[in-house]
């Protein structure tokens, strides 16, 4: 309760400083942002053609792209992480490629995605896959490498079938590390999709921000930033709840 009260005081203080700060030109103000937010959120579900829709549909489009790319990345990265985590020679063989590709900004892949896929929607998902792949892959590899040796010796001593060893030993032992990778991956994907949508256009909350900039509607951009932050907070808390459940079990 005290932390909540302190947070409320700090928020009110921030709004007060913002309100009293000297602004000019296009700079947003608390009152302007509040009024614009009420306008945007009063009818978030409207549809007036493919290029004119409410903010709910923009958020839904971004979430669909993120979750699609995120799930595809998980399907690729988790099995590959198990393979590389168990086969040291293969891990060392592909490590240079991983280390070269991992630092590349996902947005650098946008032109290649457009050239290969010829579709903005597929390109956005393609960029998310590349964004989400590396945190899941590296955390899975690390989790597999640090499975307790006693568990592995026990499965060999008992001549446990591979499928049973994977489902009953490897997966439970690596699940906390995998979920950590999933959490990092989902946060990264949500960050990247905003920037990607500014470039690919169509729909999405990133496109909404860029469209508002073209209209010089800065108050609407601040409203969108708040919505982006709240959505990211909810996504992170959902995965964090799963992480706490796994660690508790």
N, C-alpha and C positions, 0 to 999 in steps of 0.2 A: 504493500500500500504506500509506503514511504517512497519507494522507487517510482511508482506511478504518479504520486503527487509531485515529486521533483521533475519528472518528465513533463508534466502538464505546465509547471511553472516555467521551465526552459522553453517550451513551445510558445507560451504566451509572451515571454520575453523576446523570442525570435520574431514573432509577428509584430510586436511593438516597435522593435528596432527597424524592421523592414518598412513599417508604416511611416516612421519618422525620418527614414533615410532620404536624402535629397535624390530625386530621380528626375529624369527628363526623357524626352523623345519617346521611344518605344518600350522603355523599361516597365515591367509589370508592377502592379501594386496589389496589396492584399484585397482591397475592395474590388478591383477589376477582376482579379482571379476568381474571387468568390462569386461574383455575378456571372462570369463566363462559365464557371463550373456548374452553377444552377441551370443555366441554359442548356449546356451539353448533356447533363445527366437527367434533365426533365423529360427528354425524349431520346433515350439511347438506342431504341429499337427501330427507328424509322428507316424506310427504304425509299429512295427517290432516284432509281436508276442504278446501274452498276458502279458508278463512280461517286455516288452521293448516298452514304449510309450512316447510321448512327454509330457512336463510338463503341457500343457493345459488339457490333459485327466486326469492327476493326480488331478489337481485343480477341474475339473468337478466332478470327483468321490467323492472327499471330500465334495464339496458343495451339491451334491445329498444326501449323507448320513446325513449331518447336517440338511438340509431342511426337509428331511423325518422325522427324529427324532424330530425336532423342532415342526413340525406341529402335529405329534402324541401327543407330550407332551402338546401342547396347547389345543387339543381336549379333553384330559383327565383333565387337570388342571383347565381350566376356568370354566366348569360346576361344578366341585368339589369345586372350590373356592367359587362360589356363594352359594352352599349348606352349606359349613362350615361357611361362613360369616354370613348367616342368622340363622343357628341353633346353638346356643351357646353350648347347652349340647353335641351335636355331635362334635363340635370343641374341647371342652375340653376332650372328650373321646379319640379322635385320636391324640391329640397334643403330648403325649409322644412318639407315634410311629413316628410322623413326625420329632420330635426333635432328635430321635435316628438315623433315616435314613438320614436326611438332611446333616450332616457333613461328611458322608462317602464319600471318594474319588470315583468318577465314575469308575476309573480304577480298583478299588477293585472288581467291578462287572464283569469285563471281564472274569475271569475263570468260574463264574457261568453262564454267557451268553453263553460261548462256550460249557459248559456242557449241557445246556438246549436246545440250538438252533442248535448246531453242524454245524455252518456256520459262517464264518468270517464276511460276509456282514451283516447278520442279527444281529450279536453280536455288530458290530460297531453302528448300528442304535439303538439297545437296550441300549447301554451305553449313547448315545446322549439323548434318552428319559429321562433317569434318571438324566442326567446333566441339561436338560432344564426344568424338571418338577417343581423343588422347587422354583425358582425365580418367575415363573408364578403363581404358587399356592399361595404363601405367599403374593404376591402383590395383587392378586385378592381378597383374604380374607380380607386384610387390606382395600382395596377400597370399598368392600361391607359393611364392618363394619362402614365406615365413610360416607356413604350416608347421606345427610342432613335429619334429622328427619322430617322436614316439608313435604318433598316429600313423605315419607312413610305414614304420617298421611293423606295427601291429597288423596292418592290412596285408603286408607281404608275408608275415608269419602265418597268418590264417588263410593265405591264398585267396584273398577276397577278390571276386570278379571286378573288372575295371568299372563297370557301370555302377556297381554297389559302392565301391570305394569313392567314386565321384559324388554320388548322391548322398551318401551317409557320412563321409569324412571331409572331402575337399570342399564341397559347397558350404556346409555349416561352418567350417573353419575359416573360410575366406569371405563369408557374407558381410561382416562388418566393413572390411576393406572395400569390397565391391560397392556397397551402399555409399561409402564416403566418396568414391569416384562418381557414382550416379548423382550425388548432391552437387559436387563441383561442376559436373557436366551440365546439369539442368540450369544452374545459375549462369554458366558461360553461354549456353544456348539462348537464354532469354536476353542477355546483353547483345549478342551478335545479331539476333533477328531484327532488332530495332534499326540498327545501321543498315542491314541488308535491305530492308523494306524501303528505306529512303532511296535506294538505288534501283530496285526492281519495279517499284510502283505497284499499281493495282489497288489492293486493300491491305490492311494491317495497321497496327498502331504506329509503326515507324513511318509509313506513308502518310498517316494522319498528321503526324508532327511536321513532316516536310511540306504537306499541303497547307497547313496553318502558317508556316513560315512564308510560303509564297504569297499568302494573303496578309502577311505582316500582323497576324493575330497572335501576339506573344502571350497574352493571358491564356488562350486555349492551349498553347504549348506547355505552359506551367501545369495546367490541369492534366494534360496527357502525361507529363512527367510524374505527377503524383499517382496516377492510375498505373503507370508502368512499375513504379516502386512498390505499390501495394500488391500488385499481381506477383511480382518477384518475391515479395515477402511471404505470400501465401504458398507459392510453390516450394520455397525453401523450407517452410515450416512443415509442409506435408512430408517431404523426404526426411526431415529431421525427426519427425514423429516415428517414421518407419525405422530410422537408425536407432532411436532409443529403444524401440520394441525389440529389435534384433539383439542389441547389447544386453538388454534385461534377460532375454531368453537364454 
